[in-house]
Amino acid sequence: MRLHPIPLIAAVIPWLLHLATRTLARALNLPEPMVYGTGVFVLARVQAAENSIGRTLCPFRLLRRFQNLLRSWRQRATR
């Protein structure tokens, strides 16, 4: 009988995540649900920050802002 690596890995990953969470909770002296909740909160904050930065640094938006800046410079130069 031969074991396939994909189902074996799929079964081990949740166990490893649970072990890592439990180890972190014990190291921080916190209950496990608080570690889960904190992780979700941090993930939400990071996602919000990435979305706001991504919106600000969008190449199309930056191009439009640059074009508007050039137009305003040209209008000032022609006056």
A tleap script that builds the chain and sets N, CA, C and O, in Angstrom:
source leaprc.protein.ff14SB
mol = sequence {
  NMET ARG LEU HIE PRO ILE PRO LEU ILE ALA
  ALA VAL ILE PRO TRP LEU LEU HIE LEU ALA
  THR ARG THR LEU ALA ARG ALA LEU ASN LEU
  PRO GLU PRO MET VAL TYR GLY THR GLY VAL
  PHE VAL LEU ALA ARG VAL GLN ALA ALA GLU
  ASN SER ILE GLY ARG THR LEU CYS PRO PHE
  ARG LEU LEU ARG ARG PHE GLN ASN LEU LEU
  ARG SER TRP ARG GLN ARG ALA THR CARG
}
set mol.1.N position { 0.846 -1.178 0.000 }
set mol.1.CA position { 0.000 0.000 0.000 }
set mol.1.C position { 0.894 1.245 0.000 }
set mol.1.O position { 1.812 1.370 0.811 }
set mol.2.N position { 0.609 2.141 -0.910 }
set mol.2.CA position { 1.421 3.344 -1.049 }
set mol.2.C position { 0.643 4.564 -0.573 }
set mol.2.O position { -0.523 4.737 -0.931 }
set mol.3.N position { 1.285 5.415 0.236 }
set mol.3.CA position { 0.641 6.635 0.711 }
set mol.3.C position { 0.878 7.765 -0.281 }
set mol.3.O position { 1.993 7.955 -0.767 }
set mol.4.N position { -0.164 8.501 -0.572 }
set mol.4.CA position { -0.039 9.660 -1.457 }
set mol.4.C position { 0.280 10.882 -0.596 }
set mol.4.O position { -0.339 11.073 0.451 }
set mol.5.N position { 1.233 11.709 -1.019 }
set mol.5.CA position { 1.675 12.812 -0.168 }
set mol.5.C position { 0.639 13.928 0.012 }
set mol.5.O position { 0.616 14.560 1.068 }
set mol.6.N position { -0.210 14.189 -0.973 }
set mol.6.CA position { -1.156 15.311 -0.879 }
set mol.6.C position { -2.175 15.095 0.237 }
set mol.6.O position { -2.335 15.989 1.069 }
set mol.7.N position { -2.877 13.955 0.304 }
set mol.7.CA position { -3.822 13.780 1.412 }
set mol.7.C position { -3.118 13.764 2.770 }
set mol.7.O position { -3.682 14.213 3.768 }
set mol.8.N position { -1.903 13.254 2.808 }
set mol.8.CA position { -1.168 13.227 4.063 }
set mol.8.C position { -0.850 14.646 4.521 }
set mol.8.O position { -0.994 14.969 5.700 }
set mol.9.N position { -0.417 15.490 3.591 }
set mol.9.CA position { -0.115 16.889 3.928 }
set mol.9.C position { -1.394 17.617 4.323 }
set mol.9.O position { -1.389 18.411 5.264 }
set mol.10.N position { -2.484 17.357 3.616 }
set mol.10.CA position { -3.754 18.003 3.926 }
set mol.10.C position { -4.244 17.635 5.320 }
set mol.10.O position { -4.930 18.428 5.964 }
set mol.11.N position { -3.903 16.455 5.786 }
set mol.11.CA position { -4.306 16.042 7.118 }
set mol.11.C position { -3.378 16.610 8.188 }
set mol.11.O position { -3.803 16.822 9.323 }
set mol.12.N position { -2.130 16.857 7.844 }
set mol.12.CA position { -1.150 17.315 8.826 }
set mol.12.C position { -1.220 18.828 9.042 }
set mol.12.O position { -0.949 19.298 10.147 }
set mol.13.N position { -1.577 19.596 8.015 }
set mol.13.CA position { -1.567 21.060 8.123 }
set mol.13.C position { -2.491 21.574 9.224 }
set mol.13.O position { -2.040 22.394 10.024 }
set mol.14.N position { -3.754 21.149 9.321 }
set mol.14.CA position { -4.591 21.648 10.420 }
set mol.14.C position { -4.027 21.278 11.798 }
set mol.14.O position { -4.108 22.064 12.742 }
set mol.15.N position { -3.462 20.088 11.900 }
set mol.15.CA position { -2.874 19.675 13.168 }
set mol.15.C position { -1.700 20.575 13.546 }
set mol.15.O position { -1.559 20.955 14.708 }
set mol.16.N position { -0.856 20.918 12.569 }
set mol.16.CA position { 0.280 21.805 12.830 }
set mol.16.C position { -0.175 23.216 13.196 }
set mol.16.O position { 0.415 23.850 14.072 }
set mol.17.N position { -1.213 23.708 12.536 }
set mol.17.CA position { -1.737 25.029 12.879 }
set mol.17.C position { -2.281 25.059 14.298 }
set mol.17.O position { -2.059 26.018 15.038 }
set mol.18.N position { -2.990 24.012 14.669 }
set mol.18.CA position { -3.508 23.925 16.041 }
set mol.18.C position { -2.363 23.864 17.047 }
set mol.18.O position { -2.417 24.513 18.092 }
set mol.19.N position { -1.344 23.097 16.741 }
set mol.19.CA position { -0.186 22.999 17.623 }
set mol.19.C position { 0.527 24.343 17.752 }
set mol.19.O position { 0.922 24.735 18.850 }
set mol.20.N position { 0.692 25.049 16.633 }
set mol.20.CA position { 1.351 26.359 16.667 }
set mol.20.C position { 0.530 27.362 17.464 }
set mol.20.O position { 1.085 28.158 18.220 }
set mol.21.N position { -0.784 27.329 17.300 }
set mol.21.CA position { -1.646 28.242 18.051 }
set mol.21.C position { -1.584 27.941 19.538 }
set mol.21.O position { -1.484 28.854 20.358 }
set mol.22.N position { -1.641 26.680 19.882 }
set mol.22.CA position { -1.579 26.302 21.298 }
set mol.22.C position { -0.233 26.692 21.899 }
set mol.22.O position { -0.173 27.180 23.028 }
set mol.23.N position { 0.843 26.480 21.153 }
set mol.23.CA position { 2.175 26.838 21.645 }
set mol.23.C position { 2.294 28.351 21.838 }
set mol.23.O position { 2.834 28.807 22.846 }
set mol.24.N position { 1.792 29.128 20.876 }
set mol.24.CA position { 1.831 30.582 21.000 }
set mol.24.C position { 0.981 31.052 22.169 }
set mol.24.O position { 1.383 31.956 22.902 }
set mol.25.N position { -0.179 30.455 22.350 }
set mol.25.CA position { -1.046 30.835 23.467 }
set mol.25.C position { -0.359 30.558 24.803 }
set mol.25.O position { -0.444 31.372 25.723 }
set mol.26.N position { 0.303 29.447 24.914 }
set mol.26.CA position { 1.016 29.145 26.166 }
set mol.26.C position { 2.209 30.061 26.371 }
set mol.26.O position { 2.502 30.462 27.497 }
set mol.27.N position { 2.901 30.395 25.285 }
set mol.27.CA position { 4.053 31.280 25.407 }
set mol.27.C position { 3.631 32.687 25.824 }
set mol.27.O position { 4.338 33.351 26.582 }
set mol.28.N position { 2.477 33.141 25.328 }
set mol.28.CA position { 1.969 34.469 25.676 }
set mol.28.C position { 1.091 34.461 26.919 }
set mol.28.O position { 0.644 35.512 27.379 }
set mol.29.N position { 0.848 33.282 27.457 }
set mol.29.CA position { -0.004 33.108 28.636 }
set mol.29.C position { -1.403 33.668 28.367 }
set mol.29.O position { -1.953 34.409 29.182 }
set mol.30.N position { -1.961 33.308 27.232 }
set mol.30.CA position { -3.299 33.736 26.825 }
set mol.30.C position { -4.137 32.510 26.510 }
set mol.30.O position { -3.589 31.469 26.148 }
set mol.31.N position { -5.455 32.611 26.638 }
set mol.31.CA position { -6.299 31.497 26.193 }
set mol.31.C position { -6.293 31.409 24.660 }
set mol.31.O position { -6.128 32.413 23.969 }
set mol.32.N position { -6.476 30.199 24.153 }
set mol.32.CA position { -6.440 29.990 22.700 }
set mol.32.C position { -7.458 30.833 21.931 }
set mol.32.O position { -7.114 31.378 20.882 }
set mol.33.N position { -8.714 30.962 22.419 }
set mol.33.CA position { -9.662 31.799 21.654 }
set mol.33.C position { -9.198 33.247 21.508 }
set mol.33.O position { -9.488 33.892 20.501 }
set mol.34.N position { -8.485 33.756 22.500 }
set mol.34.CA position { -7.984 35.125 22.401 }
set mol.34.C position { -6.893 35.215 21.334 }
set mol.34.O position { -6.799 36.218 20.627 }
set mol.35.N position { -6.086 34.193 21.219 }
set mol.35.CA position { -5.052 34.178 20.178 }
set mol.35.C position { -5.716 34.152 18.804 }
set mol.35.O position { -5.273 34.853 17.895 }
set mol.36.N position { -6.769 33.356 18.640 }
set mol.36.CA position { -7.490 33.325 17.370 }
set mol.36.C position { -8.097 34.690 17.066 }
set mol.36.O position { -7.966 35.196 15.952 }
set mol.37.N position { -8.760 35.284 18.054 }
set mol.37.CA position { -9.395 36.585 17.866 }
set mol.37.C position { -8.391 37.664 17.525 }
set mol.37.O position { -8.647 38.503 16.661 }
set mol.38.N position { -7.255 37.651 18.193 }
set mol.38.CA position { -6.215 38.639 17.915 }
set mol.38.C position { -5.673 38.459 16.504 }
set mol.38.O position { -5.408 39.437 15.804 }
set mol.39.N position { -5.511 37.219 16.093 }
set mol.39.CA position { -5.031 36.954 14.736 }
set mol.39.C position { -5.996 37.471 13.689 }
set mol.39.O position { -5.570 38.036 12.682 }
set mol.40.N position { -7.282 37.290 13.907 }
set mol.40.CA position { -8.289 37.781 12.962 }
set mol.40.C position { -8.276 39.305 12.937 }
set mol.40.O position { -8.374 39.908 11.868 }
set mol.41.N position { -8.156 39.934 14.112 }
set mol.41.CA position { -8.114 41.396 14.186 }
set mol.41.C position { -6.901 41.941 13.445 }
set mol.41.O position { -7.021 42.892 12.673 }
set mol.42.N position { -5.740 41.348 13.672 }
set mol.42.CA position { -4.514 41.801 13.004 }
set mol.42.C position { -4.634 41.613 11.495 }
set mol.42.O position { -4.235 42.488 10.727 }
set mol.43.N position { -5.177 40.489 11.070 }
set mol.43.CA position { -5.368 40.243 9.645 }
set mol.43.C position { -6.275 41.300 9.022 }
set mol.43.O position { -5.998 41.787 7.926 }
set mol.44.N position { -7.351 41.655 9.712 }
set mol.44.CA position { -8.269 42.667 9.183 }
set mol.44.C position { -7.586 44.025 9.081 }
set mol.44.O position { -7.784 44.744 8.102 }
set mol.45.N position { -6.790 44.381 10.074 }
set mol.45.CA position { -6.092 45.676 10.048 }
set mol.45.C position { -5.053 45.725 8.920 }
set mol.45.O position { -4.933 46.730 8.220 }
set mol.46.N position { -4.319 44.646 8.756 }
set mol.46.CA position { -3.310 44.599 7.687 }
set mol.46.C position { -3.987 44.670 6.329 }
set mol.46.O position { -3.506 45.360 5.429 }
set mol.47.N position { -5.097 43.961 6.173 }
set mol.47.CA position { -5.828 43.991 4.900 }
set mol.47.C position { -6.338 45.396 4.605 }
set mol.47.O position { -6.262 45.850 3.464 }
set mol.48.N position { -6.854 46.089 5.610 }
set mol.48.CA position { -7.332 47.460 5.409 }
set mol.48.C position { -6.188 48.390 5.021 }
set mol.48.O position { -6.343 49.241 4.145 }
set mol.49.N position { -5.052 48.228 5.669 }
set mol.49.CA position { -3.896 49.072 5.344 }
set mol.49.C position { -3.412 48.798 3.921 }
set mol.49.O position { -3.098 49.732 3.184 }
set mol.50.N position { -3.350 47.533 3.535 }
set mol.50.CA position { -2.915 47.202 2.176 }
set mol.50.C position { -3.885 47.753 1.138 }
set mol.50.O position { -3.464 48.225 0.082 }
set mol.51.N position { -5.172 47.695 1.434 }
set mol.51.CA position { -6.156 48.218 0.478 }
set mol.51.C position { -6.024 49.727 0.326 }
set mol.51.O position { -6.109 50.243 -0.789 }
set mol.52.N position { -5.819 50.442 1.426 }
set mol.52.CA position { -5.708 51.897 1.321 }
set mol.52.C position { -4.421 52.293 0.608 }
set mol.52.O position { -4.422 53.222 -0.200 }
set mol.53.N position { -3.330 51.603 0.896 }
set mol.53.CA position { -2.066 51.900 0.220 }
set mol.53.C position { -2.158 51.516 -1.253 }
set mol.53.O position { -1.676 52.244 -2.122 }
set mol.54.N position { -2.770 50.389 -1.526 }
set mol.54.CA position { -2.919 49.943 -2.909 }
set mol.54.C position { -3.753 50.910 -3.725 }
set mol.54.O position { -3.473 51.145 -4.900 }
set mol.55.N position { -4.784 51.474 -3.098 }
set mol.55.CA position { -5.620 52.440 -3.794 }
set mol.55.C position { -4.827 53.711 -4.075 }
set mol.55.O position { -4.956 54.312 -5.141 }
set mol.56.N position { -4.010 54.112 -3.113 }
set mol.56.CA position { -3.221 55.325 -3.270 }
set mol.56.C position { -2.141 55.148 -4.325 }
set mol.56.O position { -1.868 56.070 -5.093 }
set mol.57.N position { -1.530 53.982 -4.372 }
set mol.57.CA position { -0.418 53.738 -5.287 }
set mol.57.C position { -0.825 53.041 -6.579 }
set mol.57.O position { 0.014 52.478 -7.282 }
set mol.58.N position { -2.098 53.082 -6.880 }
set mol.58.CA position { -2.587 52.468 -8.114 }
set mol.58.C position { -1.933 53.167 -9.310 }
set mol.58.O position { -1.968 54.395 -9.384 }
set mol.59.N position { -1.338 52.424 -10.245 }
set mol.59.CA position { -0.630 53.056 -11.360 }
set mol.59.C position { -1.518 53.961 -12.206 }
set mol.59.O position { -1.061 55.006 -12.668 }
set mol.60.N position { -2.771 53.584 -12.418 }
set mol.60.CA position { -3.669 54.405 -13.230 }
set mol.60.C position { -3.999 55.712 -12.511 }
set mol.60.O position { -4.039 56.776 -13.129 }
set mol.61.N position { -4.232 55.625 -11.219 }
set mol.61.CA position { -4.521 56.827 -10.447 }
set mol.61.C position { -3.306 57.751 -10.426 }
set mol.61.O position { -3.442 58.966 -10.577 }
set mol.62.N position { -2.123 57.175 -10.240 }
set mol.62.CA position { -0.913 57.987 -10.241 }
set mol.62.C position { -0.690 58.647 -11.596 }
set mol.62.O position { -0.259 59.798 -11.659 }
set mol.63.N position { -0.978 57.935 -12.676 }
set mol.63.CA position { -0.835 58.501 -14.018 }
set mol.63.C position { -1.786 59.674 -14.206 }
set mol.63.O position { -1.387 60.711 -14.737 }
set mol.64.N position { -3.044 59.527 -13.777 }
set mol.64.CA position { -4.009 60.624 -13.900 }
set mol.64.C position { -3.568 61.837 -13.090 }
set mol.64.O position { -3.683 62.972 -13.552 }
set mol.65.N position { -3.058 61.594 -11.873 }
set mol.65.CA position { -2.596 62.711 -11.046 }
set mol.65.C position { -1.409 63.415 -11.696 }
set mol.65.O position { -1.322 64.643 -11.664 }
set mol.66.N position { -0.497 62.646 -12.284 }
set mol.66.CA position { 0.662 63.227 -12.957 }
set mol.66.C position { 0.232 64.044 -14.167 }
set mol.66.O position { 0.750 65.135 -14.405 }
set mol.67.N position { -0.728 63.504 -14.937 }
set mol.67.CA position { -1.226 64.231 -16.104 }
set mol.67.C position { -1.901 65.535 -15.688 }
set mol.67.O position { -1.718 66.564 -16.338 }
set mol.68.N position { -2.673 65.497 -14.616 }
set mol.68.CA position { -3.309 66.718 -14.130 }
set mol.68.C position { -2.273 67.726 -13.658 }
set mol.68.O position { -2.434 68.928 -13.865 }
set mol.69.N position { -1.223 67.247 -13.033 }
set mol.69.CA position { -0.154 68.132 -12.592 }
set mol.69.C position { 0.529 68.791 -13.783 }
set mol.69.O position { 0.807 69.990 -13.751 }
set mol.70.N position { 0.801 68.021 -14.834 }
set mol.70.CA position { 1.407 68.584 -16.040 }
set mol.70.C position { 0.491 69.622 -16.688 }
set mol.70.O position { 0.956 70.668 -17.141 }
set mol.71.N position { -0.806 69.333 -16.732 }
set mol.71.CA position { -1.758 70.297 -17.313 }
set mol.71.C position { -1.752 71.606 -16.537 }
set mol.71.O position { -1.746 72.688 -17.122 }
set mol.72.N position { -1.752 71.494 -15.214 }
set mol.72.CA position { -1.758 72.726 -14.418 }
set mol.72.C position { -0.465 73.509 -14.617 }
set mol.72.O position { -0.496 74.740 -14.629 }
set mol.73.N position { 0.656 72.841 -14.771 }
set mol.73.CA position { 1.924 73.530 -15.035 }
set mol.73.C position { 1.892 74.224 -16.387 }
set mol.73.O position { 2.365 75.353 -16.518 }
set mol.74.N position { 1.336 73.554 -17.396 }
set mol.74.CA position { 1.244 74.152 -18.736 }
set mol.74.C position { 0.331 75.379 -18.727 }
set mol.74.O position { 0.630 76.386 -19.369 }
set mol.75.N position { -0.786 75.290 -17.996 }
set mol.75.CA position { -1.695 76.426 -17.932 }
set mol.75.C position { -1.026 77.611 -17.244 }
set mol.75.O position { -1.232 78.753 -17.655 }
set mol.76.N position { -0.241 77.365 -16.221 }
set mol.76.CA position { 0.459 78.444 -15.532 }
set mol.76.C position { 1.543 79.050 -16.440 }
set mol.76.O position { 1.793 80.255 -16.405 }
set mol.77.N position { 2.171 78.204 -17.241 }
set mol.77.CA position { 3.247 78.681 -18.108 }
set mol.77.C position { 2.695 79.543 -19.247 }
set mol.77.O position { 3.393 80.443 -19.714 }
set mol.78.N position { 1.477 79.299 -19.703 }
set mol.78.CA position { 0.896 80.056 -20.812 }
set mol.78.C position { 0.297 81.373 -20.355 }
set mol.78.O position { -0.023 82.208 -21.202 }
set mol.79.N position { 0.133 81.598 -19.092 }
set mol.79.CA position { -0.467 82.848 -18.589 }
set mol.79.C position { 0.486 83.979 -18.595 }
set mol.79.O position { 0.129 85.090 -18.203 }
savepdb mol mol.pdb
quit
